Amino acid sequence: MDENIVVVKIGGATLGSHDTTIEDVVTLQRQGRLLIIVHGGGKIITEWLDKQDIPSRFVRGERVTNRSTLQVVVAVLAGLVNKQIVAAINDQGGQAIGISGVDGGLVQAEVKDEKLGYVGSVVAVNTAPLRIMLDAGYIPVVAPISLNTTGKLGQGPPVVNINADDVAGEIAAAIVAGQLIFLTDVVGVSDRSGQLLSHLRPDEAAALVASGTASGGMIPKIRACLRALTVAKTARIIDGRQPHALFQELEGKGSGTIIGIGEGK
């Protein structure tokens, strides 16, 4: 495990005109942290789908993706959102390169559920492109689309949509990262009464999903945390809307939910 590698998943809802995430990323890079960013962009995808009169539908927190939806997803994630984040990091003095799961065969997936359409389940992660960029002093910024390994190209599109939370968890596990951090638009994982659960053991986190206490978009986040914990010491779900949330978290001064062995109450 390389404790210096931190995989950060940035939700589109946490990036705004007053956001400090990019500033934190640049500061941490200057301090010698090896960062890999995986980003979402669900709200922007929905906006662009609405412009095309394409309805949005979700199952268990994941977007149902037909061919028309997939075209918008690829354009928004690998194009608009990815390049905006990369440009912002470089503009503030950092060094970043945008990449999707398709590039360099970084992420390979197969269609996992016909009900979800062209949504992939990760089957392999090629960490070589990430290590090349990290070794060269760059932050990889990963858009969550991947190669489609399901059948031949004639049987479906060559790329599929993947939940960004799943991509973050699989990359963290494959590259043996020290930490996985989710920047979200909620305070963390809460119980049924809405109280923040600041520390959870993996079994406690899994029980929240099984019982339905954790629902919607929190399900893939917890699932990804559990995947990362096969190699990492901790995984964290924090409120990315708070000023300097990422920097504070890595300085040990953050809040939110920490999931890890021996971290339970």
C-alpha positions as CSV (number, residue, x, y, z in Angstrom):
1,M,0.0,0.0,0.0
2,D,1.2,3.5,-0.9
3,E,-0.1,5.7,1.9
4,N,0.8,8.8,-0.1
5,I,-1.7,8.0,-2.8
6,V,-5.1,9.4,-2.2
7,V,-8.1,8.8,-4.5
8,V,-10.6,11.6,-4.3
9,K,-14.0,11.4,-5.8
10,I,-15.5,14.8,-6.5
11,G,-19.3,15.0,-6.9
12,G,-20.5,17.6,-9.4
13,A,-22.7,19.1,-6.7
14,T,-19.7,20.1,-4.6
15,L,-18.1,22.2,-7.4
16,G,-19.3,25.8,-7.5
17,S,-18.2,29.4,-7.8
18,H,-17.1,29.5,-4.1
19,D,-15.7,26.0,-3.9
20,T,-12.2,25.5,-2.4
21,T,-11.7,21.9,-3.7
22,I,-9.4,22.9,-6.6
23,E,-7.4,25.1,-4.3
24,D,-7.0,22.3,-1.8
25,V,-5.9,19.9,-4.6
26,V,-3.2,22.2,-5.8
27,T,-2.0,22.8,-2.2
28,L,-1.8,19.1,-1.5
29,Q,0.0,18.4,-4.8
30,R,2.6,21.0,-3.8
31,Q,3.0,19.3,-0.5
32,G,3.9,16.1,-2.3
33,R,0.6,14.2,-2.1
34,L,-0.1,11.9,-5.0
35,L,-3.7,12.5,-5.9
36,I,-6.0,10.7,-8.3
37,I,-9.3,12.5,-8.9
38,V,-12.4,10.7,-10.1
39,H,-15.3,13.0,-10.9
40,G,-19.0,12.8,-11.3
41,G,-21.3,15.2,-13.1
42,G,-24.8,13.8,-12.7
43,K,-26.6,17.1,-12.4
44,I,-24.9,18.5,-15.5
45,I,-25.8,15.3,-17.4
46,T,-29.4,15.7,-16.3
47,E,-29.4,19.4,-17.5
48,W,-28.1,18.4,-20.9
49,L,-30.5,15.5,-21.2
50,D,-33.4,17.9,-20.4
51,K,-32.2,20.1,-23.2
52,Q,-32.4,17.1,-25.6
53,D,-35.8,16.1,-24.2
54,I,-34.4,12.8,-23.0
55,P,-35.9,11.7,-19.7
56,S,-33.7,10.7,-16.7
57,R,-34.5,7.6,-14.7
58,F,-32.6,6.0,-11.8
59,V,-32.6,2.5,-10.3
60,R,-30.8,2.1,-6.9
61,G,-29.1,5.4,-7.3
62,E,-27.7,4.6,-10.8
63,R,-28.7,6.3,-14.1
64,V,-30.5,4.1,-16.6
65,T,-28.5,4.6,-19.8
66,N,-29.9,3.9,-23.3
67,R,-28.0,4.8,-26.5
68,S,-29.3,8.4,-26.6
69,T,-28.4,8.9,-22.9
70,L,-25.0,7.4,-23.4
71,Q,-24.0,9.9,-26.0
72,V,-24.8,12.8,-23.7
73,V,-23.1,11.1,-20.7
74,V,-19.8,10.6,-22.7
75,A,-19.9,14.1,-24.1
76,V,-20.5,15.7,-20.7
77,L,-18.3,13.6,-18.5
78,A,-15.2,13.1,-20.8
79,G,-15.6,16.5,-22.4
80,L,-17.2,19.3,-20.5
81,V,-16.8,18.3,-16.9
82,N,-13.4,16.7,-17.2
83,K,-11.8,19.6,-19.0
84,Q,-13.3,22.2,-16.7
85,I,-11.7,20.5,-13.7
86,V,-8.4,20.0,-15.4
87,A,-8.3,23.6,-16.6
88,A,-9.2,24.8,-13.1
89,I,-6.3,22.8,-11.5
90,N,-3.8,24.0,-14.1
91,D,-5.0,27.6,-13.9
92,Q,-4.3,27.6,-10.2
93,G,-0.8,26.4,-10.7
94,G,-1.3,22.7,-10.4
95,Q,-0.5,20.0,-12.9
96,A,-3.3,17.8,-14.1
97,I,-4.1,15.6,-17.1
98,G,-7.7,14.6,-18.0
99,I,-8.3,11.0,-18.9
100,S,-11.4,8.7,-19.1
101,G,-11.7,5.0,-18.3
102,V,-11.4,4.4,-22.1
103,D,-8.0,6.0,-22.5
104,G,-5.1,3.5,-22.3
105,G,-7.6,0.8,-21.4
106,L,-7.7,2.3,-17.9
107,V,-11.1,0.8,-16.9
108,Q,-12.8,-2.2,-18.5
109,A,-16.3,-3.1,-17.7
110,E,-19.2,-5.3,-18.8
111,V,-22.9,-4.5,-18.9
112,K,-24.2,-5.6,-15.5
113,D,-27.9,-5.3,-15.6
114,E,-30.2,-5.0,-18.7
115,K,-32.6,-2.9,-16.6
116,L,-29.9,-0.2,-16.4
117,G,-29.0,-0.3,-20.1
118,Y,-25.4,0.5,-21.0
119,V,-24.1,0.8,-17.4
120,G,-21.0,-1.1,-16.7
121,S,-19.6,-3.1,-13.8
122,V,-15.8,-2.8,-13.6
123,V,-14.0,-6.1,-14.4
124,A,-10.4,-4.7,-14.6
125,V,-8.4,-1.6,-14.0
126,N,-5.1,-0.9,-15.8
127,T,-3.1,1.2,-13.4
128,A,-0.2,1.8,-15.7
129,P,-1.5,5.1,-17.2
130,L,-2.2,6.4,-13.7
131,R,1.3,5.5,-12.5
132,I,2.9,7.1,-15.5
133,M,1.1,10.4,-14.8
134,L,1.8,10.3,-11.1
135,D,5.5,9.6,-11.6
136,A,5.6,12.5,-14.1
137,G,4.2,14.8,-11.5
138,Y,0.6,15.1,-12.8
139,I,-2.8,14.6,-11.1
140,P,-4.9,12.1,-13.2
141,V,-8.5,13.4,-13.5
142,V,-10.6,10.5,-14.4
143,A,-14.0,10.6,-16.2
144,P,-16.2,7.5,-15.3
145,I,-16.8,5.9,-18.7
146,S,-15.1,2.7,-19.7
147,L,-14.4,0.2,-22.4
148,N,-17.3,-2.2,-23.0
149,T,-16.0,-5.8,-22.9
150,T,-19.5,-7.3,-23.3
151,G,-19.4,-9.1,-26.6
152,K,-18.3,-7.6,-29.9
153,L,-18.6,-4.0,-30.9
154,G,-21.5,-4.8,-33.2
155,Q,-23.5,-6.1,-30.2
156,G,-23.4,-2.8,-28.3
157,P,-21.6,0.6,-28.0
158,P,-17.8,0.4,-27.4
159,V,-18.1,2.4,-24.2
160,V,-20.4,2.2,-21.2
161,N,-21.3,4.5,-18.4
162,I,-20.1,3.6,-15.0
163,N,-21.1,5.0,-11.6
164,A,-18.3,7.3,-10.6
165,D,-18.3,6.0,-7.0
166,D,-17.7,2.5,-8.3
167,V,-14.8,3.7,-10.4
168,A,-13.2,5.5,-7.5
169,G,-13.4,2.4,-5.3
170,E,-12.0,0.1,-8.0
171,I,-9.1,2.5,-8.8
172,A,-8.3,2.9,-5.1
173,A,-8.2,-0.9,-4.7
174,A,-6.2,-1.5,-7.9
175,I,-3.5,1.0,-7.2
176,V,-3.4,0.1,-3.5
177,A,-4.1,3.7,-2.3
178,G,-3.7,4.7,1.2
179,Q,-7.1,6.5,1.4
180,L,-10.3,7.0,-0.5
181,I,-12.2,10.2,0.1
182,F,-15.7,11.1,-1.2
183,L,-16.5,14.8,-1.4
184,T,-20.3,14.9,-1.4
185,D,-23.2,17.3,-0.9
186,V,-24.3,15.7,2.4
187,V,-22.6,15.8,5.9
188,G,-21.7,12.1,5.7
189,V,-23.5,8.8,6.5
190,S,-26.5,9.3,8.8
191,D,-28.7,6.9,10.8
192,R,-32.5,6.7,10.4
193,S,-33.0,9.7,12.7
194,G,-30.7,11.8,10.5
195,Q,-27.8,11.8,13.0
196,L,-24.3,11.8,11.6
197,L,-22.4,8.5,12.1
198,S,-18.8,9.7,12.4
199,H,-17.2,6.3,12.6
200,L,-18.2,3.0,11.1
201,R,-16.7,-0.4,10.9
202,P,-17.1,-2.1,7.4
203,D,-19.7,-4.5,8.8
204,E,-21.7,-1.6,10.2
205,A,-21.6,0.2,6.9
206,A,-22.7,-2.8,5.0
207,A,-25.5,-3.3,7.5
208,L,-26.8,0.2,6.8
209,V,-27.1,-0.7,3.1
210,A,-28.7,-4.0,3.8
211,S,-31.3,-2.5,6.1
212,G,-32.2,0.3,3.8
213,T,-31.0,3.0,6.1
214,A,-28.5,4.0,3.5
215,S,-30.3,4.5,0.2
216,G,-30.1,6.2,-3.2
217,G,-26.8,7.7,-4.1
218,M,-25.3,6.7,-0.7
219,I,-25.4,3.0,-1.6
220,P,-22.7,3.1,-4.3
221,K,-20.5,5.3,-2.1
222,I,-20.6,2.9,0.8
223,R,-20.1,0.0,-1.7
224,A,-17.0,1.7,-3.1
225,C,-15.6,2.4,0.4
226,L,-15.9,-1.3,1.2
227,R,-14.1,-2.2,-2.0
228,A,-11.3,0.2,-1.3
229,L,-11.0,-1.1,2.3
230,T,-9.7,-4.4,0.9
231,V,-6.4,-2.5,0.7
232,A,-6.8,0.9,2.3
233,K,-6.8,1.7,6.0
234,T,-9.8,4.1,5.8
235,A,-12.4,5.5,3.5
236,R,-14.2,8.7,4.2
237,I,-17.4,10.4,3.1
238,I,-17.4,14.1,3.8
239,D,-19.2,17.3,3.0
240,G,-17.4,18.8,0.1
241,R,-19.4,22.0,0.4
242,Q,-17.5,23.0,3.5
243,P,-14.5,25.4,3.0
244,H,-11.3,23.5,2.5
245,A,-13.0,20.2,3.4
246,L,-10.4,18.1,1.5
247,F,-7.4,19.8,3.0
248,Q,-8.9,19.7,6.5
249,E,-9.6,16.0,6.2
250,L,-6.1,15.1,5.2
251,E,-4.8,17.2,8.1
252,G,-6.9,15.2,10.5
253,K,-9.2,18.1,11.2
254,G,-12.2,17.1,9.1
255,S,-15.7,15.8,9.9
256,G,-18.0,13.4,8.1
257,T,-17.9,9.6,8.2
258,I,-14.8,7.5,8.5
259,I,-15.2,3.8,7.5
260,G,-12.4,1.5,8.5
261,I,-11.4,-1.5,10.6
262,G,-11.2,-0.6,14.2
263,E,-12.9,2.8,13.5
264,G,-16.3,1.8,14.9
265,K,-17.6,3.1,18.1
